[in-house]
Amino acid sequence: MLGDPVGKVLASGGHIFMAETDAGEPVGCVGLKAMDDGGFEVVKMTVAEAARGTGLGRLLMQACIDRARANGAPRLYLETNASLGPAIGLYRAAGFADIPPRETDYSRCDLWMELALTPR
């Protein structure tokens, strides 16, 4: 995905959100990859170490939720690793719940989560 974000995320109807400082330095990003059921997978979320703890992760996640709702998506889905405590805390605070494991291409994935959305 990182090598071809246009082809892997945007071309299929996904979205990418970037956060930057006032000086234009990138400090965070997240992607929404369109899924066959009309939902979106949250992909490649990261916040620069210097910007962690500032609420930027919550803002990026809220942008994902808002865009998914605006697009009438029934859900947001993500795959992660149980060792990523702060990220998992963020996901749970946003309303994501654990779901049963499924087949994945992500070798480090050992936790699956979903946020059911009610389109507005």
Secondary structure, DSSP 8 states (H G I E B T S, - for coil): -TT-HIIIIITTT-EEEEEE-TTS-EEEEEEEEE-TTS-EEEEEEEE-GGGTTTTHHHHHHHHHHHHHHHTT-SEEEEEE-TT-HHHHHHHHHTT-EEE-----S-TT--EEEEEE----
